[in-house]
Amino acid sequence: MRFITYKTWILIILFSSSGFCQTNETNTSKTILLILGSGNLETSVARAEVGFNLFTSKKDVDYIIVSGGCGAHSSSICEATIMADVLIEKGVPENIIYKEEKSKSTAQNYCYSRDLRHSDGNKLINEGDYLFVVSSHWHAMSVSGCFSDKDLVNSKYVIEGSIIPKPDNKTDYGAIYENCINNSNYCKSVLWPKVDAAYTMETSGKKQDQNLQSLFLRDIMAKTKDSTTAYSTISEELSDLPEIWKSNIDASYFNTFENLIYLFKDQQFIALQPGSSTIENGYPKSLNNLFSNLSDYWRQGHLDAAFFNPKTKHVYFFKGDQYVRIPFKRNKMQSAEGPKKITDLVSEWPFNWSTGNIDAAIFNEHANVVIMYRGQESLKLKFDAENLILVDDTPQKVGLDWPTEMWGKRN
């Protein structure tokens, strides 16, 4: 017991000192609460109550992030939803609560939360913001330390309850902090292989040939065919594109009839022919025009995923828990249909994928299946009339090796 107490004291000194780093403060700095979830229902409720106590004691909180996915550690709860419901029931305005629902570990709590965005694409947590990492557990220290030292955020941790690890807790939270600040590829490693965007197309008319799948992962393209994968940078594959299009693509799809690849980023989209890296004339175009009959939520862009179904000539777009469908008729896009809930499109939507927020999607014409990507998992589906039904009963792990030749040694 003496050893545990001594180790905990060292951690408190380490993260307290890192919590007071100097940053470039501006008058636009926000005050944010980040509440870390747990797979245990009672613990998640307790942590939400810790966050509520802090919220009521501080009158200048701009918003609250609740972080934790569904079914983490084989649990039967959605951590972020549980905590959000507790806060709303206690009187916290729903419009200032943001849910991060993909994380399944403390390291992912940090990595997903640091990239969380408003619907208009602006990051929630920015350099110079005041962040309070809230929990009933000492893992808040490592997350707070990462935000302070890695992201130049004015971060402090707030813990109510015992900080002594349980006997079966084998996670070394000090190591999380050390790896975070010393490894430039830390979040790439933690979230690998998160697919940002994807498209697929037939490579020949031969029946035995599979579709060529192109996956965007940050600044890398992974091309998969016949169970083999080749990696290259987007800069190498699409050398003529402006620099802004060479990383972090939001969504993409291939239109068979036009023989064009479409890439989406922020509020714009571009088109290019297969094998070319030159943008077609008339592009970039604004998503405001593509979604002109929809709300600002869609016109602001920052899509999650897209795919084209050449059998029905419909383009599907996904954002948050919604999707829209746009018919492609007479060689042009028509008005968008929707929005509707993703859970209405997919029968028996998997519990641990919450209500949506997918990362990428493709339609594999050869196999006649849709593959959706979320976090480190993929889900295979097929069309039944206008709805999608599961081919795999549960999401599968995405089988992509770490690209050592591109990013160096993995954490």
FENLIN-V741128 format. One record per residue. RES is the residue in three letters. SS is DSSP state (~ for helix, > for strand, _ for the rest). PHI is phi as a letter, one per 30 degrees, with the letter a starting at -180 (none if undefined). Layout:
((RES | SS | PHI) (RES | SS | PHI))
This chain:
((MET | _ | none) (ARG | ~ | d) (PHE | ~ | d) (ILE | ~ | d) (THR | ~ | d) (TYR | ~ | d) (LYS | ~ | d) (THR | ~ | d) (TRP | ~ | d) (ILE | ~ | d) (LEU | ~ | d) (ILE | ~ | d) (ILE | ~ | d) (LEU | ~ | e) (PHE | ~ | d) (SER | ~ | d) (SER | ~ | d) (SER | ~ | d) (GLY | _ | d) (PHE | _ | c) (CYS | _ | d) (GLN | _ | d) (THR | _ | b) (ASN | _ | d) (GLU | _ | d) (THR | _ | b) (ASN | _ | d) (THR | _ | c) (SER | _ | d) (LYS | _ | c) (THR | > | c) (ILE | > | b) (LEU | > | c) (LEU | > | c) (ILE | > | c) (LEU | > | c) (GLY | _ | d) (SER | _ | b) (GLY | _ | d) (ASN | _ | c) (LEU | ~ | e) (GLU | ~ | d) (THR | ~ | d) (SER | ~ | d) (VAL | ~ | d) (ALA | ~ | d) (ARG | ~ | d) (ALA | ~ | d) (GLU | ~ | d) (VAL | ~ | d) (GLY | ~ | d) (PHE | ~ | d) (ASN | ~ | e) (LEU | ~ | d) (PHE | ~ | e) (THR | ~ | d) (SER | ~ | d) (LYS | _ | c) (LYS | _ | c) (ASP | _ | c) (VAL | _ | d) (ASP | _ | d) (TYR | > | a) (ILE | > | b) (ILE | > | c) (VAL | > | c) (SER | > | c) (GLY | _ | l) (GLY | _ | d) (CYS | > | c) (GLY | _ | i) (ALA | ~ | d) (HIS | ~ | h) (SER | ~ | i) (SER | _ | d) (SER | _ | c) (ILE | _ | b) (CYS | > | c) (GLU | ~ | e) (ALA | ~ | d) (THR | ~ | d) (ILE | ~ | e) (MET | ~ | d) (ALA | ~ | d) (ASP | ~ | d) (VAL | ~ | d) (LEU | ~ | d) (ILE | ~ | d) (GLU | ~ | d) (LYS | _ | d) (GLY | _ | j) (VAL | _ | d) (PRO | _ | e) (GLU | ~ | d) (ASN | ~ | d) (ILE | ~ | c) (ILE | > | c) (TYR | > | c) (LYS | > | c) (GLU | > | c) (GLU | _ | c) (LYS | _ | c) (SER | _ | d) (LYS | _ | b) (SER | _ | a) (THR | ~ | d) (ALA | ~ | d) (GLN | ~ | d) (ASN | ~ | e) (TYR | ~ | d) (CYS | ~ | d) (TYR | ~ | d) (SER | ~ | d) (ARG | ~ | d) (ASP | _ | c) (LEU | _ | d) (ARG | > | b) (HIS | _ | d) (SER | _ | d) (ASP | _ | d) (GLY | _ | j) (ASN | _ | d) (LYS | > | d) (LEU | _ | d) (ILE | _ | c) (ASN | _ | b) (GLU | _ | e) (GLY | _ | j) (ASP | _ | d) (TYR | > | c) (LEU | > | c) (PHE | > | c) (VAL | > | d) (VAL | > | c) (SER | > | a) (SER | _ | c) (HIS | _ | b) (TRP | _ | d) (HIS | ~ | d) (ALA | ~ | e) (MET | ~ | d) (SER | ~ | d) (VAL | ~ | d) (SER | ~ | d) (GLY | ~ | d) (CYS | ~ | d) (PHE | ~ | d) (SER | ~ | d) (ASP | ~ | d) (LYS | ~ | c) (ASP | ~ | c) (LEU | _ | h) (VAL | _ | c) (ASN | > | d) (SER | > | c) (LYS | > | b) (TYR | > | c) (VAL | > | b) (ILE | > | b) (GLU | _ | b) (GLY | _ | k) (SER | _ | d) (ILE | _ | c) (ILE | _ | d) (PRO | _ | d) (LYS | _ | d) (PRO | _ | e) (ASP | _ | c) (ASN | _ | d) (LYS | _ | c) (THR | _ | d) (ASP | _ | c) (TYR | ~ | d) (GLY | ~ | d) (ALA | ~ | d) (ILE | ~ | e) (TYR | ~ | d) (GLU | ~ | d) (ASN | ~ | d) (CYS | ~ | e) (ILE | ~ | d) (ASN | ~ | c) (ASN | _ | c) (SER | _ | d) (ASN | _ | c) (TYR | ~ | e) (CYS | ~ | d) (LYS | ~ | e) (SER | ~ | d) (VAL | ~ | d) (LEU | ~ | c) (TRP | _ | d) (PRO | _ | c) (LYS | _ | d) (VAL | _ | d) (ASP | _ | d) (ALA | > | a) (ALA | > | a) (TYR | > | b) (THR | > | b) (MET | > | a) (GLU | > | d) (THR | _ | c) (SER | _ | a) (GLY | _ | d) (LYS | _ | d) (LYS | _ | d) (GLN | _ | d) (ASP | _ | d) (GLN | _ | c) (ASN | > | d) (LEU | > | d) (GLN | > | c) (SER | > | c) (LEU | > | c) (PHE | > | c) (LEU | > | b) (ARG | _ | h) (ASP | _ | c) (ILE | > | c) (MET | > | c) (ALA | > | c) (LYS | > | c) (THR | > | c) (LYS | > | a) (ASP | _ | h) (SER | _ | i) (THR | > | c) (THR | > | b) (ALA | > | c) (TYR | > | c) (SER | > | a) (THR | > | d) (ILE | ~ | d) (SER | ~ | d) (GLU | ~ | d) (GLU | ~ | d) (LEU | _ | b) (SER | _ | d) (ASP | _ | d) (LEU | _ | d) (PRO | _ | e) (GLU | ~ | e) (ILE | ~ | d) (TRP | ~ | c) (LYS | ~ | c) (SER | _ | a) (ASN | _ | h) (ILE | _ | d) (ASP | _ | d) (ALA | > | a) (SER | > | a) (TYR | > | a) (PHE | > | c) (ASN | > | c) (THR | _ | e) (PHE | _ | d) (GLU | _ | c) (ASN | _ | h) (LEU | > | b) (ILE | > | c) (TYR | > | c) (LEU | > | c) (PHE | > | b) (LYS | > | a) (ASP | _ | h) (GLN | _ | c) (GLN | > | b) (PHE | > | b) (ILE | > | b) (ALA | > | b) (LEU | > | a) (GLN | _ | d) (PRO | _ | e) (GLY | _ | i) (SER | _ | c) (SER | _ | c) (THR | _ | c) (ILE | _ | d) (GLU | _ | d) (ASN | _ | e) (GLY | _ | j) (TYR | _ | c) (PRO | _ | d) (LYS | > | c) (SER | > | d) (LEU | ~ | d) (ASN | ~ | e) (ASN | ~ | d) (LEU | ~ | d) (PHE | _ | c) (SER | _ | d) (ASN | _ | c) (LEU | _ | c) (SER | _ | d) (ASP | ~ | e) (TYR | ~ | e) (TRP | ~ | d) (ARG | ~ | d) (GLN | _ | d) (GLY | _ | i) (HIS | _ | h) (LEU | _ | d) (ASP | _ | c) (ALA | > | a) (ALA | > | a) (PHE | > | a) (PHE | > | c) (ASN | > | c) (PRO | _ | d) (LYS | _ | d) (THR | _ | c) (LYS | _ | h) (HIS | > | b) (VAL | > | c) (TYR | > | c) (PHE | > | b) (PHE | > | b) (LYS | > | a) (GLY | _ | h) (ASP | _ | c) (GLN | > | c) (TYR | > | b) (VAL | > | b) (ARG | > | b) (ILE | > | b) (PRO | > | d) (PHE | > | c) (LYS | > | b) (ARG | _ | h) (ASN | _ | i) (LYS | > | a) (MET | > | d) (GLN | > | c) (SER | > | d) (ALA | > | d) (GLU | > | c) (GLY | > | k) (PRO | > | d) (LYS | > | b) (LYS | > | d) (ILE | ~ | e) (THR | ~ | d) (ASP | ~ | d) (LEU | ~ | d) (VAL | > | c) (SER | _ | d) (GLU | _ | h) (TRP | _ | e) (PRO | _ | d) (PHE | ~ | e) (ASN | ~ | d) (TRP | ~ | c) (SER | _ | h) (THR | _ | c) (GLY | _ | k) (ASN | _ | h) (ILE | _ | d) (ASP | _ | c) (ALA | > | a) (ALA | > | a) (ILE | > | b) (PHE | > | c) (ASN | > | c) (GLU | _ | d) (HIS | _ | d) (ALA | _ | d) (ASN | _ | h) (VAL | > | b) (VAL | > | c) (ILE | > | c) (MET | > | c) (TYR | > | c) (ARG | > | a) (GLY | _ | i) (GLN | _ | c) (GLU | > | b) (SER | > | b) (LEU | > | b) (LYS | > | c) (LEU | > | b) (LYS | > | b) (PHE | > | d) (ASP | > | b) (ALA | _ | i) (GLU | _ | c) (ASN | > | c) (LEU | > | c) (ILE | > | b) (LEU | > | d) (VAL | _ | c) (ASP | _ | c) (ASP | _ | d) (THR | _ | b) (PRO | _ | e) (GLN | > | c) (LYS | > | d) (VAL | _ | d) (GLY | _ | c) (LEU | _ | b) (ASP | _ | d) (TRP | _ | d) (PRO | _ | d) (THR | ~ | e) (GLU | ~ | d) (MET | ~ | c) (TRP | ~ | c) (GLY | _ | i) (LYS | _ | d) (ARG | _ | d) (ASN | _ | e))
